[in-house]
Amino acid sequence: MIYLVEDDDNIRELVAYTLNSSGLEAAGFAHPSDFWEAMKAKLPTLILLDIMLPEEDGLEILKKIRSKNDTKKLPVIMLTAKGSEYDKVHGLDSGADDYVPKPFGMMELISRIKALLRRTSNSSGEIEEYTVGKLYVCPGKHIVKVDETPCSLTLKEFELLCMLLRNRDMVLTRDQLLDDIWGYSFDGESRTVDVHIRTLRQKLGEAGSCIETIRGIGYKIGSRYES
């Protein structure tokens, strides 16, 4: 169950409807008081939290969530119209796991939610590993091998590869990759991603073909590449 705290009726209803239609059970709350009542009855698997809210703002709610033993590890994504670097850093420093400024695309939001759920599902101590054909990647140990041979990548190349693997079968746009890996939206320079994809493919050799270009959109690693 995903809880959404958003006082804009149109946004709340659209997000809740889209998530439920995508197989992600969701419930929306216009007021923090209703959200806290629901938290007493049942804890969610993830929280989508606006900042500008009646009664108390989203950052205060986030602080309370992180201060309680039974909720401090719940994954939280901030949804807010505040898109400045200061507000983004402030939200993340306060304990948010991700930050999506409005307006946002629903497919991007679903992708972020699924990626965060996958990351937090490994918090039990299970080692995160990926095998795609001859490619083997262990993010926690920073290991990349192609046909058992170690492959040396730059930090950005490594983060790019891990993000594609964690979102396997999902097309990630250049803007998503820029925002998540480089930490900012870089208007007009999506070639930064293209250049890194090209060098990444070159370093991976024959295994680099698993990174598919989706023309006009971005990149993905598809399921047709056997693990």
DAZIZI-V849974 format. One record per helix or strand of 2 or more residues. SS is the DSSP state (h for helix, s for strand). FROM is the first residue (numbers start at 1). TO is the last residue. Records with the same first field share a line. If there is no record, write none. Layout:
SS=FROM-TO, FROM-TO
//
This chain:
s=2-5, 26-29, 46-50, 75-80, 98-101, 130-132, 135-138, 143-146, 149-150, 172-173, 211-214, 218-221
h=9-21, 32-41, 58-67, 85-93, 106-121, 139-141, 155-166, 174-182, 191-210
//
